[in-house]
Amino acid sequence: MARYFFHVHSDRDHIDNDGTDLPGPREARDHAVIVAGELLKGVSYSDWKGSEWRLRVTDENGAAVCTLRFSIECD
């Protein structure tokens, strides 16, 4: 098992100092989608409109595994 960290970057950075133990990078990418979904559940569209946020996954050495990017554009 390796430890992966799920950092959220928007108008403020939310650094994951605890991390999550997962078997490998594939599982970390899969877990990132779940984490993003949970984060999106509590987001008010008016607070988020026009800004981009990122969920950046790193391994225990700080190397990037993947980055998910999200934004909302409403007419």
Secondary structure as UniProt FT lines:
FT   STRAND          2..9
FT   STRAND          13..14
FT   STRAND          20..22
FT   HELIX           25..41
FT   HELIX           45..48
FT   TURN            49..50
FT   STRAND          52..59
FT   TURN            60..61
FT   STRAND          64..71
//
